Amino acid sequence: MIKILFVCHGNICRSPMAEFVMKDLVAKAGLEHLISVSSCAVTYEEIGNDTYPPVRRLLNEKGIPFTKREARIFTPADYEESTYIIGMDDENRRDLYRLTKGDPQKKVSLLLEWTGEKRSVADPWYTDDYETAYRDIREGCAAILKGVIP
């Protein structure tokens, strides 16, 4: 089983959006038996909170299924159990390197690196641009799906 873990600062905007977009792509490709997808945070600020309401509205508008959930923190078990750990920006990567003691198994990457781009998914919590975040996340998730399935 390929286990993909999306990570962002608080696990209420970008990483849950990526989780639900990727789950939708995986389901449409009939690959749920091969790929599992989850998400978490690298900070404690939003632990226990559901996906941010503007993200839920956007997913609903796009026809992407989502469920009620609670933000959770990255754990050592996440590192051991995940095949790919995918952050949204350089700060996420720095936090993940710190939390994994340098990523010795080379599991950490940034989402848009899968598309060949060297840029971050901007945090819509600050930019209020959920549509751009969605487009970047959808593009990155599609590239991941192509990259992990031969």
SEGU-603344 format. One record per residue (C-alpha): residue number from 1; y, z, x; residue in three letters. Coordinates in Angstrom, 1 decimal, decimal comma. Each point is the difference from the previous one (the first is absolute). Layout:
BEGIN
ATOM  num       v       w       u  residuo
ATOM  NUM       Y       Z       X      ALA
...
END
This chain:
BEGIN
ATOM  num       v       w       u  residuo
ATOM    1     0,0     0,0     0,0      MET
ATOM    2     3,5    -0,9     1,3      ILE
ATOM    3     2,4     2,8    -0,7      LYS
ATOM    4     3,7    -0,8     0,0      ILE
ATOM    5     2,5     2,8     0,0      LEU
ATOM    6     3,7    -0,7    -0,6      PHE
ATOM    7     2,5     2,5     1,3      VAL
ATOM    8     3,7     0,6    -0,5      CYS
ATOM    9     2,4     2,8     0,2      HIS
ATOM   10    -0,5     1,8    -3,3      GLY
ATOM   11    -2,8    -1,9    -1,7      ASN
ATOM   12     2,0    -0,7    -3,2      ILE
ATOM   13     1,5    -3,5     0,6      CYS
ATOM   14    -1,4    -2,4     2,6      ARG
ATOM   15    -3,5     1,3     0,7      SER
ATOM   16    -1,0     0,4    -3,6      PRO
ATOM   17     1,5    -3,4    -0,8      MET
ATOM   18    -2,1    -1,5     2,8      ALA
ATOM   19    -3,1     2,0    -1,2      GLU
ATOM   20     0,3    -1,4    -3,6      PHE
ATOM   21     0,9    -3,5     1,1      VAL
ATOM   22    -2,9    -0,1     2,4      MET
ATOM   23    -2,4     1,4    -2,5      LYS
ATOM   24     1,0    -2,7    -2,4      ASP
ATOM   25    -0,5    -2,7     2,6      LEU
ATOM   26    -3,4     1,4     0,9      VAL
ATOM   27    -1,1     0,2    -3,6      ALA
ATOM   28     1,1    -3,6    -0,7      LYS
ATOM   29    -2,0    -1,1     3,0      ALA
ATOM   30    -3,0     1,9    -1,2      GLY
ATOM   31    -0,2     2,1     3,2      LEU
ATOM   32     0,1     3,6    -1,3      GLU
ATOM   33    -3,5     0,5     1,4      HIS
ATOM   34     1,3    -0,9     3,5      LEU
ATOM   35     3,5     1,5     0,1      ILE
ATOM   36     1,4     3,3    -1,0      SER
ATOM   37     3,8     0,7     0,0      VAL
ATOM   38     2,0     3,2     0,0      SER
ATOM   39     3,4     1,3     1,1      SER
ATOM   40     1,7     3,1     1,4      CYS
ATOM   41     3,1     1,5     1,6      ALA
ATOM   42     1,0     1,1     3,5      VAL
ATOM   43     2,3     2,7    -1,3      THR
ATOM   44    -0,3     2,8    -2,5      TYR
ATOM   45     3,2    -0,7    -2,0      GLU
ATOM   46    -1,6    -1,7    -3,0      GLU
ATOM   47    -3,5     1,5     0,0      ILE
ATOM   48    -1,3     0,4    -3,5      GLY
ATOM   49     2,5    -2,5    -1,6      ASN
ATOM   50    -1,1    -3,1    -1,8      ASP
ATOM   51     1,0    -3,5     0,9      THR
ATOM   52     3,8    -0,3    -0,3      TYR
ATOM   53     1,0    -1,3    -3,5      PRO
ATOM   54     1,8    -3,3     1,2      PRO
ATOM   55    -3,2    -0,9     1,9      VAL
ATOM   56    -2,1     0,6    -3,1      ARG
ATOM   57     2,4    -2,1    -2,1      ARG
ATOM   58    -0,2    -2,9     2,6      LEU
ATOM   59    -3,8     0,1     0,1      LEU
ATOM   60    -0,1    -0,1    -3,8      ASN
ATOM   61     2,4    -3,0     0,0      GLU
ATOM   62    -2,2    -1,8     2,5      LYS
ATOM   63    -3,2     0,8    -1,9      GLY
ATOM   64    -1,4     2,1     2,8      ILE
ATOM   65    -2,3     2,8    -1,3      PRO
ATOM   66     0,8     3,5     1,2      PHE
ATOM   67    -1,0     3,5    -0,8      THR
ATOM   68     1,6     3,4     0,1      LYS
ATOM   69    -0,4     1,6     3,4      ARG
ATOM   70     1,4     2,6     2,3      GLU
ATOM   71     1,5    -0,6     3,4      ALA
ATOM   72    -2,1     1,5     2,8      ARG
ATOM   73     0,3     0,6     3,7      ILE
ATOM   74    -1,9    -1,9     2,7      PHE
ATOM   75    -2,9     2,0     1,5      THR
ATOM   76    -2,2    -0,2     3,0      PRO
ATOM   77    -2,8    -1,0    -2,4      ALA
ATOM   78     2,1    -3,0    -1,1      ASP
ATOM   79     0,0    -1,2     3,6      TYR
ATOM   80    -3,7     0,3     0,4      GLU
ATOM   81    -0,9    -1,5    -3,3      GLU
ATOM   82     2,4    -3,0    -0,1      SER
ATOM   83    -0,6    -3,4     1,5      THR
ATOM   84     3,7    -1,0    -0,1      TYR
ATOM   85     3,0     2,3    -0,2      ILE
ATOM   86     3,1    -2,0    -1,0      ILE
ATOM   87     3,5     1,4     0,2      GLY
ATOM   88     3,1    -1,5    -1,4      MET
ATOM   89     2,5     0,5     2,8      ASP
ATOM   90     0,4     1,1     3,7      ASP
ATOM   91     0,7     3,6    -1,1      GLU
ATOM   92    -3,4     0,1    -1,8      ASN
ATOM   93    -1,7    -1,4     3,1      ARG
ATOM   94     1,6     2,7     2,2      ARG
ATOM   95    -1,1     2,7    -2,4      ASP
ATOM   96    -3,5    -1,5    -0,2      LEU
ATOM   97    -0,3    -0,1     3,8      TYR
ATOM   98     1,1     3,6     0,1      ARG
ATOM   99    -2,4     1,1    -2,7      LEU
ATOM  100    -2,9    -2,0     1,6      THR
ATOM  101     0,7     1,0     3,6      LYS
ATOM  102     0,9    -3,6     0,9      GLY
ATOM  103    -2,4    -1,9    -2,3      ASP
ATOM  104    -2,9    -0,1     2,5      PRO
ATOM  105    -2,1    -2,2    -2,3      GLN
ATOM  106     2,8    -2,5    -0,5      LYS
ATOM  107     0,0     0,2    -3,8      LYS
ATOM  108     3,8     0,1    -0,6      VAL
ATOM  109     2,1    -3,0    -0,7      SER
ATOM  110     3,1    -0,9    -2,0      LEU
ATOM  111    -0,4    -2,0    -3,3      LEU
ATOM  112     2,1    -3,0     0,9      LEU
ATOM  113    -1,7    -0,3     3,4      GLU
ATOM  114    -2,9    -1,5    -2,0      TRP
ATOM  115     2,3    -2,8    -1,0      THR
ATOM  116     1,1    -0,6     3,6      GLY
ATOM  117     3,4     1,5    -0,5      GLU
ATOM  118     1,5     2,8     2,1      LYS
ATOM  119     2,0     1,8    -2,7      ARG
ATOM  120    -0,3     2,9    -2,4      SER
ATOM  121    -0,4     0,3    -3,7      VAL
ATOM  122     3,4     1,4    -1,0      ALA
ATOM  123    -0,2     3,3    -1,9      ASP
ATOM  124     1,2    -0,6    -3,6      PRO
ATOM  125     0,6     3,7    -0,3      TRP
ATOM  126     3,1    -0,7     2,1      TYR
ATOM  127     0,7    -3,7    -0,6      THR
ATOM  128    -0,7     0,1    -3,8      ASP
ATOM  129    -1,5    -3,5     0,6      ASP
ATOM  130    -3,5     0,3    -1,5      TYR
ATOM  131    -0,4    -3,7    -0,5      GLU
ATOM  132     0,4    -0,8     3,7      THR
ATOM  133    -2,4     2,8     0,9      ALA
ATOM  134    -2,5    -1,4    -2,5      TYR
ATOM  135     0,2    -3,5     1,4      ARG
ATOM  136    -0,5     1,3     3,6      ASP
ATOM  137    -2,9     2,2    -1,1      ILE
ATOM  138    -1,7    -2,7    -2,0      ARG
ATOM  139     0,3    -2,4     3,0      GLU
ATOM  140    -1,3     2,6     2,3      GLY
ATOM  141    -2,9     0,9    -2,2      CYS
ATOM  142    -1,0    -3,6    -0,5      ALA
ATOM  143     0,0    -0,4     3,8      ALA
ATOM  144    -2,2     3,1     0,4      ILE
ATOM  145    -2,5    -1,3    -2,5      LEU
ATOM  146    -0,2    -3,3     2,0      LYS
ATOM  147    -0,3     1,9     3,2      GLY
ATOM  148    -2,8     2,4    -0,8      VAL
ATOM  149    -2,3    -2,3    -2,0      ILE
ATOM  150    -1,5    -2,8     2,1      PRO
END
